[in-house]
Amino acid sequence: MPFIKKEDGTTIWNAPTSEDIVQNRKDIVAVDEPSKIDKELNQTLRDKIEEATKYLVSSNKGIIPHTNRNIYSCLRSILSSAPGLVDIVFPVYNAIHIASQAIEKVLERTIWPYRLYIVDDASDEYTKARLREYADKYPDKITLLTNKKNKGFAATVNVGIKAGHGKYVCLLNSDVLVTNMWLTKMVLAAEADAKNQIVCPATNNTAVVNIPLSQGASYLAMNNVFEKFAIRNAPEILPSGFCFLFRRSLIDKIGYISESYKSYGEDTQYWWDMITYTENGVYPGYRAVLADDAFVYHERTSSFAALNADSYKDLRDVSSRRFHEMNPNYRAWSKTYNAKKAIGYLRSPIPPQIINDRKVKYRVAWVVHETTRCGGMSYIADIVNELSEPSPK
């Protein structure tokens, strides 16, 4: 006790010990030890956070230490509420030998909550049958939708968008091979800033932001390097529809994908409508960004393999003319955008010792006339990527 009464009736102060103070505090606030269940739940949460971040935080100490400053705030925001479901909209028109590879990689390498909406744009009977097999085998993951007649890319993806209800929509071409954690990284890039309304991953083949495969690197090795050395500053880009994630809330502001474009230009138009969108006369400053820690492989126009070269070129030319006629201010914007400044650091050749792709299954010598980037070298890259795929378990 703090005060002690002596035999002569006087009272003196007796300073309490540290043990007395601790005991008094326990008596007042009734501090209980965490239960076994509480401890297990806390440990489970810590394990989940560690699992979600192990691919996202560079393991190289001392390399750009400030670069991951947004990762944890994004994770806190996402973990504080239910994860936002992503509706992956996957249009298919024939070329099932290509589309089937893309579907299998999505199923194998996507851990973020998603629903895959495969939209068959009036394909041949063999393709229809194969797509039905996927839908029957994975009813918890896949919804199959079918157009009675061929509608083209824009109208077809709108069918899939309208069927979904997720927080995000991701348009995915049938000739894209995704990599581990691809969708998680894209969602984190979107959540890093409310202005980030559209997100694309890095890839080897797009019109503006292509990042060629480094010498000796498969697309899987490229993804591993991007994970280790990414700056994660979500640089602004002119996006491409090959793998195109956006917030569903954006539809309420600028509508669905424009069907005035059949198969080219609709992604650029959607982006332009976004950056020129105003609320009460004010530009919100929306932008499209790159998830620079994600790399996926995009084949060369395989999603249009059913078209001959002239038809393919005509589609692009018509769409380009239409876009420039509808949006004359685009040329002024394009002069202000510097792709080299935005993503130039990602295009730097990767030293072979960093690629660290040691488990070589095949040793093949390619005899070629020259090694400049051309169609022949691109096809060799396709074959190398196929050989580099992990063997089925």
C-alpha positions as CSV (number, residue, x, y, z in Angstrom):
1,M,0.0,0.0,0.0
2,P,1.3,3.6,-0.7
3,F,0.5,4.8,2.8
4,I,1.3,3.0,6.1
5,K,-0.1,3.9,9.5
6,K,2.5,3.7,12.3
7,E,1.8,2.6,15.9
8,D,1.9,6.2,17.2
9,G,-0.9,7.1,14.8
10,T,1.1,8.9,12.2
11,T,0.9,8.0,8.5
12,I,3.9,7.8,6.2
13,W,4.3,7.4,2.4
14,N,5.6,4.0,1.3
15,A,6.6,4.1,-2.4
16,P,5.1,1.1,-4.3
17,T,7.4,-1.4,-6.0
18,S,7.2,-2.1,-9.8
19,E,5.4,-5.3,-9.0
20,D,2.8,-3.4,-7.1
21,I,2.2,-1.0,-10.0
22,V,1.9,-3.9,-12.5
23,Q,-0.6,-5.7,-10.3
24,N,-2.7,-2.5,-9.7
25,R,-2.9,-1.9,-13.5
26,K,-4.0,-5.5,-14.0
27,D,-6.7,-5.1,-11.3
28,I,-8.0,-1.9,-12.9
29,V,-8.0,-2.8,-16.6
30,A,-8.4,-6.5,-16.2
31,V,-5.8,-7.4,-18.9
32,D,-6.3,-10.9,-20.2
33,E,-3.8,-13.0,-22.0
34,P,-4.7,-13.7,-25.7
35,S,-6.5,-17.0,-26.0
36,K,-5.1,-19.8,-28.1
37,I,-7.6,-19.2,-30.8
38,D,-6.7,-15.4,-30.9
39,K,-3.0,-16.3,-31.3
40,E,-3.7,-18.8,-34.1
41,L,-5.8,-16.2,-36.0
42,N,-3.2,-13.5,-35.6
43,Q,-0.5,-15.9,-36.9
44,T,-2.7,-16.9,-39.8
45,L,-3.2,-13.2,-40.8
46,R,0.6,-12.6,-40.6
47,D,1.2,-15.7,-42.8
48,K,-1.3,-14.5,-45.4
49,I,0.3,-11.0,-45.5
50,E,3.7,-12.5,-45.9
51,E,2.5,-14.8,-48.7
52,A,0.9,-11.9,-50.5
53,T,4.0,-9.7,-50.3
54,K,6.8,-12.3,-50.9
55,Y,6.6,-11.8,-54.7
56,L,6.1,-8.0,-54.4
57,V,9.0,-6.8,-52.3
58,S,12.5,-6.9,-53.8
59,S,14.9,-9.3,-52.1
60,N,17.8,-7.1,-53.1
61,K,18.7,-4.9,-50.1
62,G,20.1,-1.5,-50.9
63,I,18.6,-1.3,-54.4
64,I,16.2,1.7,-54.5
65,P,15.0,1.4,-50.9
66,H,12.1,3.8,-51.3
67,T,10.5,2.0,-54.2
68,N,8.0,-0.2,-52.4
69,R,6.5,2.6,-50.3
70,N,3.0,2.0,-51.6
71,I,2.9,-1.8,-51.3
72,Y,2.0,-2.0,-47.6
73,S,-0.6,0.8,-47.7
74,C,-2.3,-1.0,-50.6
75,L,-2.3,-4.3,-48.7
76,R,-3.7,-2.6,-45.6
77,S,-6.5,-1.1,-47.7
78,I,-7.3,-4.3,-49.4
79,L,-7.1,-6.5,-46.3
80,S,-9.4,-4.2,-44.4
81,S,-12.2,-5.1,-46.7
82,A,-13.3,-8.0,-48.8
83,P,-10.9,-8.5,-51.8
84,G,-12.4,-7.0,-55.0
85,L,-13.5,-9.7,-57.4
86,V,-12.1,-9.4,-60.9
87,D,-14.2,-10.3,-63.9
88,I,-11.7,-11.6,-66.6
89,V,-13.4,-11.2,-70.0
90,F,-11.8,-13.5,-72.5
91,P,-13.0,-13.2,-76.2
92,V,-12.4,-16.2,-78.5
93,Y,-12.8,-16.5,-82.2
94,N,-11.4,-19.9,-83.4
95,A,-7.6,-20.5,-83.0
96,I,-8.4,-22.8,-80.0
97,H,-4.9,-24.2,-80.0
98,I,-3.7,-20.7,-78.9
99,A,-6.7,-19.9,-76.7
100,S,-6.5,-23.2,-74.7
101,Q,-2.9,-22.4,-73.6
102,A,-4.0,-18.9,-72.4
103,I,-7.0,-20.4,-70.5
104,E,-4.8,-23.0,-68.8
105,K,-2.3,-20.4,-67.6
106,V,-5.1,-18.2,-66.1
107,L,-6.4,-21.2,-64.2
108,E,-2.9,-22.2,-63.1
109,R,-1.4,-18.8,-62.2
110,T,-4.2,-16.7,-60.8
111,I,-4.7,-16.5,-57.1
112,W,-6.6,-13.3,-56.8
113,P,-10.4,-13.8,-56.6
114,Y,-11.8,-13.9,-60.2
115,R,-14.4,-15.2,-62.5
116,L,-13.4,-16.0,-66.1
117,Y,-16.0,-15.1,-68.7
118,I,-15.2,-16.8,-72.0
119,V,-17.1,-15.2,-74.8
120,D,-17.2,-17.3,-78.0
121,D,-17.6,-14.9,-81.0
122,A,-19.3,-17.5,-83.3
123,S,-16.3,-19.8,-83.6
124,D,-16.3,-23.1,-85.5
125,E,-17.8,-26.2,-84.0
126,Y,-14.5,-27.7,-82.8
127,T,-13.6,-24.5,-80.8
128,K,-17.2,-24.4,-79.4
129,A,-16.8,-28.0,-78.1
130,R,-13.4,-27.3,-76.5
131,L,-14.7,-24.2,-74.8
132,R,-17.7,-26.2,-73.4
133,E,-15.2,-28.7,-72.0
134,Y,-13.5,-26.0,-70.0
135,A,-16.8,-24.6,-68.7
136,D,-18.0,-28.0,-67.7
137,K,-14.7,-28.9,-66.0
138,Y,-14.4,-25.6,-64.0
139,P,-18.0,-24.4,-63.3
140,D,-16.8,-22.6,-60.2
141,K,-14.4,-20.5,-62.2
142,I,-15.7,-20.2,-65.8
143,T,-18.8,-18.9,-67.4
144,L,-19.2,-19.5,-71.1
145,L,-21.1,-17.1,-73.2
146,T,-21.8,-17.5,-77.0
147,N,-22.5,-15.0,-79.8
148,K,-24.9,-16.4,-82.5
149,K,-23.0,-14.4,-85.1
150,N,-19.6,-12.8,-85.2
151,K,-19.6,-9.3,-83.6
152,G,-16.0,-8.4,-83.3
153,F,-13.9,-7.6,-80.3
154,A,-15.7,-4.6,-78.8
155,A,-19.2,-6.0,-78.9
156,T,-18.0,-9.4,-77.7
157,V,-16.1,-8.1,-74.6
158,N,-19.2,-5.9,-73.7
159,V,-21.2,-9.2,-73.5
160,G,-18.8,-10.4,-70.9
161,I,-18.5,-7.1,-69.0
162,K,-22.3,-7.0,-68.7
163,A,-22.5,-10.5,-67.4
164,G,-20.1,-9.8,-64.5
165,H,-20.4,-7.9,-61.3
166,G,-16.9,-7.7,-59.9
167,K,-15.2,-4.6,-58.6
168,Y,-12.7,-4.8,-61.5
169,V,-12.9,-5.9,-65.1
170,C,-9.9,-7.3,-67.0
171,L,-10.0,-7.7,-70.8
172,L,-7.6,-10.5,-71.7
173,N,-6.7,-11.5,-75.3
174,S,-6.7,-15.2,-76.2
175,D,-3.1,-15.0,-77.2
176,V,-1.7,-13.9,-73.8
177,L,0.3,-16.2,-71.5
178,V,0.0,-14.8,-67.9
179,T,2.6,-15.4,-65.2
180,N,2.4,-16.0,-61.4
181,M,0.7,-13.3,-59.4
182,W,-0.1,-11.3,-62.6
183,L,-3.6,-10.3,-61.5
184,T,-2.6,-9.5,-57.9
185,K,0.1,-7.1,-59.1
186,M,-2.3,-5.3,-61.4
187,V,-4.9,-4.8,-58.7
188,L,-2.2,-3.5,-56.3
189,A,-1.1,-1.0,-59.0
190,A,-4.7,0.2,-59.3
191,E,-5.2,0.5,-55.6
192,A,-2.0,2.5,-55.2
193,D,-3.8,5.6,-56.2
194,A,-7.5,6.4,-56.8
195,K,-6.5,8.1,-60.1
196,N,-5.1,4.8,-61.4
197,Q,-8.2,3.7,-63.3
198,I,-6.7,1.5,-66.0
199,V,-3.7,-0.9,-65.6
200,C,-1.7,-3.0,-68.0
201,P,1.3,-5.3,-67.3
202,A,4.6,-5.2,-69.1
203,T,4.8,-7.3,-72.2
204,N,6.9,-8.1,-75.2
205,N,4.5,-7.0,-77.9
206,T,2.3,-3.9,-77.9
207,A,2.2,-0.8,-80.1
208,V,3.7,1.7,-77.6
209,V,4.9,0.2,-74.4
210,N,6.5,-3.1,-75.7
211,I,9.5,-4.4,-73.7
212,P,11.4,-7.0,-75.8
213,L,12.5,-10.2,-74.3
214,S,16.1,-9.9,-73.2
215,Q,18.7,-12.2,-74.9
216,G,18.5,-15.6,-73.3
217,A,15.4,-14.9,-71.3
218,S,12.0,-16.7,-71.5
219,Y,8.9,-14.7,-70.5
220,L,8.9,-16.5,-67.2
221,A,12.5,-15.4,-66.5
222,M,11.6,-11.8,-67.5
223,N,8.8,-11.9,-65.0
224,N,11.1,-13.1,-62.2
225,V,13.5,-10.3,-63.0
226,F,10.7,-7.7,-63.0
227,E,9.6,-8.9,-59.6
228,K,13.1,-8.5,-58.1
229,F,14.0,-5.1,-59.5
230,A,10.7,-3.3,-60.1
231,I,10.5,0.3,-59.0
232,R,6.7,0.0,-58.6
233,N,6.0,3.6,-59.3
234,A,3.1,2.8,-61.7
235,P,4.4,4.9,-64.6
236,E,1.7,6.5,-66.8
237,I,1.2,4.7,-70.2
238,L,-0.9,4.7,-73.3
239,P,-2.5,1.3,-72.6
240,S,-3.3,-1.6,-74.9
241,G,-6.3,-3.9,-74.8
242,F,-4.3,-7.2,-74.8
243,C,-4.5,-7.3,-70.9
244,F,-6.5,-4.3,-69.8
245,L,-7.8,-4.0,-66.2
246,F,-10.1,-1.2,-65.1
247,R,-12.4,-0.3,-62.3
248,R,-16.0,-1.3,-63.0
249,S,-17.1,2.1,-61.5
250,L,-15.5,3.7,-64.6
251,I,-18.4,2.3,-66.7
252,D,-20.8,4.6,-64.8
253,K,-18.7,7.6,-65.9
254,I,-17.7,6.8,-69.5
255,G,-19.9,3.8,-70.5
256,Y,-19.0,0.5,-72.1
257,I,-16.3,-0.2,-74.7
258,S,-17.2,1.7,-77.9
259,E,-18.7,-0.7,-80.5
260,S,-18.1,1.7,-83.3
261,Y,-14.7,0.0,-83.5
262,K,-14.9,-3.6,-84.6
263,S,-11.5,-5.0,-83.6
264,Y,-9.0,-2.3,-83.2
265,G,-8.9,1.2,-81.5
266,E,-11.6,0.5,-78.9
267,D,-9.1,0.2,-76.1
268,T,-7.4,3.5,-77.1
269,Q,-10.8,5.2,-77.4
270,Y,-11.8,4.0,-73.9
271,W,-8.5,5.3,-72.5
272,W,-9.0,8.7,-74.2
273,D,-12.6,9.0,-72.9
274,M,-11.2,8.3,-69.4
275,I,-8.4,10.9,-69.4
276,T,-10.7,13.6,-71.0
277,Y,-13.6,12.8,-68.6
278,T,-14.7,15.7,-66.4
279,E,-16.9,16.0,-63.2
280,N,-18.6,19.3,-62.8
281,G,-16.2,20.8,-65.3
282,V,-13.1,19.5,-63.4
283,Y,-10.7,16.9,-64.7
284,P,-10.2,14.2,-62.0
285,G,-6.8,13.4,-63.5
286,Y,-7.5,9.8,-64.2
287,R,-4.7,7.8,-65.8
288,A,-3.6,4.5,-67.2
289,V,-0.6,3.0,-65.5
290,L,1.8,0.1,-65.9
291,A,2.2,-2.7,-63.3
292,D,5.9,-2.7,-63.7
293,D,6.5,-5.8,-61.6
294,A,4.4,-8.0,-63.9
295,F,5.4,-9.3,-67.2
296,V,3.2,-11.5,-69.5
297,Y,3.8,-12.9,-72.9
298,H,1.7,-11.6,-75.9
299,E,1.9,-13.5,-79.2
300,R,1.9,-11.6,-82.5
301,T,-1.7,-11.1,-83.6
302,S,-2.6,-14.7,-82.8
303,S,-6.0,-13.7,-81.7
304,F,-6.6,-12.5,-85.3
305,A,-5.0,-15.6,-86.8
306,A,-8.2,-16.4,-88.8
307,L,-7.7,-13.2,-90.8
308,N,-5.4,-12.9,-93.8
309,A,-2.7,-10.2,-93.8
310,D,-4.7,-7.7,-95.9
311,S,-7.8,-8.0,-93.8
312,Y,-5.7,-7.5,-90.6
313,K,-4.0,-4.4,-92.0
314,D,-7.4,-3.0,-93.3
315,L,-8.9,-3.4,-89.8
316,R,-6.0,-1.4,-88.2
317,D,-6.0,1.3,-90.8
318,V,-9.8,1.9,-90.6
319,S,-9.7,2.0,-86.8
320,S,-6.8,4.4,-86.8
321,R,-8.4,6.8,-89.2
322,R,-11.6,6.7,-87.2
323,F,-9.9,7.4,-83.9
324,H,-7.9,10.4,-85.2
325,E,-11.1,11.8,-86.9
326,M,-13.1,11.5,-83.6
327,N,-10.2,12.8,-81.3
328,P,-8.2,15.5,-83.1
329,N,-6.7,16.6,-79.8
330,Y,-4.9,13.3,-79.4
331,R,-2.0,14.4,-81.6
332,A,-1.2,17.2,-79.2
333,W,-1.3,14.8,-76.2
334,S,1.0,12.3,-78.0
335,K,3.6,15.0,-78.4
336,T,3.7,15.4,-74.6
337,Y,4.1,11.7,-73.8
338,N,7.6,10.3,-73.7
339,A,7.5,6.5,-73.6
340,K,11.3,6.4,-73.2
341,K,11.1,8.5,-70.1
342,A,8.2,6.6,-68.6
343,I,9.4,3.1,-69.1
344,G,12.8,3.3,-70.7
345,Y,14.5,1.8,-67.7
346,L,12.4,-1.4,-68.2
347,R,13.7,-1.7,-71.8
348,S,17.4,-1.9,-70.8
349,P,18.9,-5.3,-71.7
350,I,19.1,-7.6,-68.7
351,P,22.5,-9.0,-67.9
352,P,22.6,-12.8,-68.4
353,Q,23.8,-13.4,-64.8
354,I,20.7,-11.7,-63.4
355,I,18.3,-13.8,-65.5
356,N,19.4,-16.8,-63.5
357,D,17.4,-19.2,-65.5
358,R,19.6,-22.2,-64.6
359,K,17.3,-25.2,-65.0
360,V,17.8,-25.7,-68.7
361,K,15.7,-28.7,-70.0
362,Y,16.9,-28.5,-73.6
363,R,20.1,-27.5,-75.4
364,V,19.2,-26.3,-78.9
365,A,21.3,-24.4,-81.4
366,W,19.4,-22.2,-83.8
367,V,21.0,-21.6,-87.2
368,V,19.8,-18.3,-88.6
369,H,20.9,-15.8,-91.2
370,E,20.9,-12.9,-88.8
371,T,19.7,-12.1,-85.3
372,T,18.0,-8.8,-85.9
373,R,14.4,-8.6,-84.6
374,C,12.2,-10.0,-87.3
375,G,9.4,-12.5,-87.8
376,G,11.8,-15.5,-87.8
377,M,13.4,-14.5,-84.6
378,S,10.0,-13.9,-83.0
379,Y,8.9,-17.4,-83.9
380,I,12.0,-18.8,-82.3
381,A,11.1,-16.9,-79.2
382,D,7.7,-18.5,-79.3
383,I,9.3,-22.0,-79.4
384,V,11.7,-21.2,-76.6
385,N,8.9,-20.0,-74.4
386,E,7.0,-23.2,-75.0
387,L,10.1,-25.3,-74.2
388,S,10.6,-23.2,-71.0
389,E,7.1,-24.0,-69.7
390,P,7.2,-26.0,-66.4
391,S,6.4,-29.7,-67.0
392,P,2.9,-30.7,-65.9
393,K,2.8,-32.2,-62.5
